[in-house]
Amino acid sequence: MAFGKHRIDNDDDNDGGGVTETSGPTSAPADGGQDADDLDGPYDIEDFDDPAVAAEGRLDLGSVLIPMPAGGQVQVELTETGVPSAVWVVTRNGRFTVAAYAAPKSTGLWREVAGELAESLRKDGASVVIEDGPWGREVVGTAAGVARFIGIDGYRWMIRCVANGLSENIEALTAEVRDALRDTVVRRGETPLPVRTPLPVDLPEPMAAQLRAAAEQQAQQRQAMQQQAQQQQQQAPQPDARRSAQGSAMQQLRTITGG
C-alpha cells in the first residue's frame, strides 16, 4: 500500500481561524523502506495513491472508514428525521463510535475538547481521570459504566472516539478501539467548514436500504394500530343523542327550577 504526504498550503479558510499553520501527522511512504504494518494511523484519504483502496476491508461511513473488529456488529442511532447521528461498533467487550470533525490546519483542538469533556463529566457526577495514550491524552469517566474518549488531531480534521463498556471489560475494549483507530481513514473533503463541525456520516447503501425498510415497516405498523383504534372507537356504544344534547331529565329540571 503506497502512501503520499499530506498537502501543506498557506491559504486561509474557516478551518484555520487565523492560527499558525503546520502540517498534520504525516505517514512515511511504505515504498520508502518502512514496512506498511509499522505505519500507525489514522490516515488521511490523500495518503492513498488510489482512494478506492481505502475502502477495502473498512466500514465506509463517508467521512470515516473504520476497520471492523472480529465479530463486530454495527448499531446505528438516528435522529427524529431519520438521519444517522452515530454509528456504533459493538463487540463482546462493549461498543465504540468514531466521528470526525473539521479542525484547524494546526494541531491542538483535541486538547481543548478533552478539557471540556472532563469538566462536563465531572458536572454529571462521574469520576474522571486523564490518561496518556498512543496519540496523547485520553479522558476516562466512570459512573455506572466506563466511557473512554480518545481524540486525534489530523490535517484539517479531528477524530473523537467514544468507547463504552463495563469496568471489567474496558481494558480489552480499549485495545480493540486503539487497533481500529490505527487503521482508520478520514475523508475530510475540500469544503471549508467552521471548526468543530461534525463531518457528515453516510451509510453504505445496503445498510441504508435495511434502515429504510425497517422504518417503512414501523410506519405501516403505526398506521395499522391507528386504524384499529379508530375502528374500536367507532364500534363503541354511543351515548343517547337527546341525552347528550339536552342533558338528563333531572339535569334539565334542576336547570329550570334553579335547583
matplotlib code that plots the C-alpha trace (Angstrom):
import matplotlib.pyplot as plt

x = [0.0, 1.5, 1.1, 1.6, 2.4, -0.2, -0.7, 0.6, -0.6, -1.0, -4.4, -6.9, -10.3, -12.8, -10.8, -7.7, -9.2, -6.1, -3.8, -0.3, -0.5, 1.6, 1.2, -0.8, 0.7, 2.4, 2.7, 6.1, 5.7, 5.6, 7.7, 10.4, 11.7, 9.3, 7.0, 3.4, 2.5, 4.6, 2.7, 0.3, -2.8, -5.3, -4.7, -6.0, -7.7, -5.0, -2.4, -3.6, -2.5, -5.8, -8.6, -10.6, -8.0, -9.0, -12.5, -11.2, -11.8, -13.2, -16.7, -17.2, -19.2, -18.4, -16.2, -14.5, -13.7, -13.4, -11.9, -14.3, -13.0, -13.6, -17.2, -18.1, -21.6, -23.0, -25.6, -27.0, -28.6, -31.0, -32.3, -36.1, -35.9, -34.1, -30.6, -27.8, -26.4, -24.0, -22.7, -21.5, -19.3, -20.5, -18.1, -18.3, -16.4, -18.6, -19.1, -17.3, -18.0, -15.6, -16.5, -14.6, -14.8, -13.5, -10.4, -7.6, -4.6, -2.5, -2.9, -4.3, -8.0, -8.3, -6.6, -9.3, -12.1, -10.6, -10.7, -14.3, -15.3, -13.6, -15.4, -18.8, -18.3, -17.4, -20.6, -22.6, -21.1, -18.7, -15.2, -12.7, -9.1, -6.8, -4.5, -1.7, -2.5, -0.7, -2.0, -1.9, -4.4, -7.4, -10.4, -11.9, -15.1, -16.5, -20.1, -22.4, -20.0, -16.9, -16.6, -13.2, -12.7, -9.8, -9.0, -6.6, -5.6, -5.1, -4.7, -7.9, -9.7, -10.0, -11.2, -13.2, -13.7, -16.0, -15.8, -18.5, -18.1, -18.2, -15.2, -14.2, -14.1, -12.8, -9.2, -10.0, -12.3, -9.6, -7.2, -9.9, -10.5, -6.8, -6.3, -9.3, -8.0, -4.6, -6.2, -9.0, -9.1, -10.6, -12.2, -12.2, -13.3, -12.4, -15.5, -14.5, -16.3, -16.2, -14.0, -15.8, -18.4, -19.1, -18.2, -21.3, -22.0, -23.1, -24.2, -23.3, -26.3, -27.1, -27.2, -29.2, -31.7, -32.2, -32.9, -35.4, -37.2, -37.3, -38.6, -41.3, -42.3, -42.6, -44.7, -47.1, -47.4, -48.2, -50.8, -52.4, -52.6, -54.2, -56.8, -57.5, -58.0, -60.4, -62.4, -62.7, -63.8, -66.5, -67.8, -68.1, -71.7, -72.6, -74.5, -78.1, -78.1, -81.0, -79.5, -76.1, -77.6, -80.0, -78.7, -80.7, -84.3, -83.1, -80.4, -83.0, -85.4, -82.6, -81.8, -85.4, -86.1, -82.7, -82.0]
y = [0.0, 3.3, 6.4, 10.0, 13.0, 15.4, 18.5, 21.7, 25.1, 28.6, 29.7, 30.7, 29.3, 28.8, 25.8, 27.9, 30.5, 32.7, 30.2, 29.4, 26.6, 23.5, 20.1, 17.3, 13.9, 12.6, 8.9, 7.8, 6.3, 2.5, 2.3, 4.3, 1.3, 1.1, -1.9, -0.9, -2.9, -0.4, 2.6, 4.0, 5.8, 7.2, 8.1, 10.8, 9.6, 11.6, 9.3, 6.7, 6.8, 5.1, 6.2, 3.1, 1.1, 2.8, 1.3, -2.3, -4.1, -1.0, 0.2, 3.2, 5.9, 8.7, 10.9, 8.0, 4.5, 2.1, -1.4, -3.9, -6.0, -9.7, -10.5, -6.8, -5.6, -2.2, -0.3, 3.0, 5.8, 8.0, 11.5, 12.1, 12.9, 9.6, 11.0, 8.9, 10.7, 8.0, 4.6, 2.3, -0.8, -3.4, -6.1, -8.6, -6.1, -3.1, -0.6, 2.4, 5.1, 7.1, 10.5, 13.2, 16.9, 19.9, 21.3, 23.9, 23.0, 23.2, 20.7, 21.3, 21.1, 17.8, 19.3, 21.9, 19.4, 16.9, 19.6, 20.4, 16.7, 16.2, 19.2, 18.0, 14.5, 15.9, 18.0, 14.9, 13.2, 10.9, 10.1, 11.4, 10.7, 11.8, 9.0, 9.0, 7.0, 6.4, 9.8, 11.8, 12.4, 10.2, 11.1, 8.3, 8.8, 6.2, 6.1, 3.1, 2.1, 3.4, 5.9, 6.4, 9.4, 9.2, 12.2, 12.6, 15.8, 15.4, 17.6, 19.8, 17.2, 15.8, 12.3, 11.8, 8.2, 7.2, 3.7, 2.5, -0.7, -2.2, -1.8, -5.4, -5.2, -1.7, -2.8, -5.3, -2.8, -0.1, -2.4, -3.1, 0.6, 1.5, -1.2, 0.2, 3.8, 2.8, 1.7, 4.3, 6.6, 10.1, 11.5, 15.2, 16.7, 20.2, 22.1, 24.9, 24.3, 26.0, 24.3, 21.5, 21.0, 17.2, 15.7, 14.0, 10.3, 8.4, 4.8, 2.1, 1.6, -2.0, -0.7, 2.4, 0.1, -2.0, 1.0, 2.4, -1.0, -1.1, 2.5, 1.7, -1.4, 0.6, 3.3, 0.6, -0.9, 2.6, 3.1, -0.3, 0.5, 3.9, 2.3, -0.3, 2.3, 4.3, 1.2, 0.4, 3.9, 3.8, 0.4, 1.6, 2.3, 6.0, 8.0, 8.8, 11.9, 13.5, 12.9, 14.3, 17.3, 18.4, 16.6, 14.2, 14.9, 15.5, 17.9, 19.8, 20.0, 21.4, 24.0, 25.1, 25.2, 26.7, 23.6]
z = [0.0, -1.1, 0.9, -0.1, 2.1, 3.4, 1.4, 3.1, 1.9, 3.3, 2.1, 4.8, 5.2, 8.0, 9.3, 10.0, 12.3, 11.9, 13.8, 12.6, 10.1, 10.3, 8.8, 10.5, 11.3, 8.2, 7.4, 6.0, 2.5, 2.6, -0.6, 1.2, 3.1, 6.1, 6.4, 5.9, 9.1, 11.1, 10.0, 12.6, 11.5, 11.5, 7.8, 5.6, 2.4, 0.5, 1.9, -0.6, -4.2, -5.0, -2.7, -3.6, -1.7, 1.5, 1.4, 1.2, 4.5, 6.2, 7.0, 4.8, 6.6, 4.3, 6.5, 8.3, 7.1, 10.1, 10.2, 11.8, 14.8, 14.5, 15.4, 15.5, 14.6, 13.6, 15.6, 14.1, 16.0, 14.1, 14.6, 14.6, 10.9, 10.2, 9.7, 11.2, 14.3, 15.4, 14.2, 16.9, 16.5, 19.0, 20.3, 23.1, 25.3, 24.7, 21.9, 20.3, 17.8, 15.7, 14.4, 12.5, 12.9, 11.0, 12.6, 12.0, 10.0, 13.1, 15.9, 19.4, 19.0, 20.9, 23.9, 24.2, 23.6, 26.2, 28.9, 28.1, 28.2, 31.5, 33.0, 31.6, 33.0, 36.5, 36.5, 35.7, 38.8, 37.1, 38.4, 35.8, 35.1, 32.3, 30.9, 28.3, 25.2, 21.9, 20.5, 23.7, 26.5, 26.9, 29.1, 31.2, 33.0, 35.4, 36.7, 36.2, 33.4, 31.9, 29.0, 27.4, 25.0, 22.6, 20.3, 17.5, 15.7, 11.9, 8.9, 9.0, 10.9, 14.4, 15.4, 18.5, 19.6, 22.4, 23.9, 26.4, 28.5, 31.9, 34.2, 33.9, 30.0, 29.4, 29.1, 26.3, 24.7, 24.7, 23.0, 20.3, 19.8, 19.5, 16.9, 14.9, 15.2, 13.9, 10.7, 10.4, 7.4, 7.3, 4.2, 5.0, 1.7, 0.4, 1.7, 4.2, 7.4, 10.8, 13.4, 15.3, 12.6, 12.5, 9.2, 7.6, 8.1, 5.1, 5.5, 2.9, 0.6, 1.8, 5.4, 4.4, 2.5, 5.6, 7.7, 5.1, 5.1, 8.9, 9.0, 6.4, 8.4, 11.6, 9.8, 8.5, 12.0, 13.4, 10.7, 11.4, 15.1, 14.4, 12.1, 14.7, 17.4, 15.1, 14.4, 18.1, 18.8, 16.0, 17.3, 20.9, 22.2, 21.6, 24.3, 23.6, 21.3, 23.1, 26.4, 25.3, 23.6, 26.4, 29.4, 31.6, 32.7, 36.2, 35.0, 32.9, 35.9, 38.1, 35.5, 35.1, 38.9, 39.7, 41.9]

ax = plt.figure().add_subplot(projection="3d")
ax.plot(x, y, z, "-o")
ax.set_aspect("equal")
plt.show()
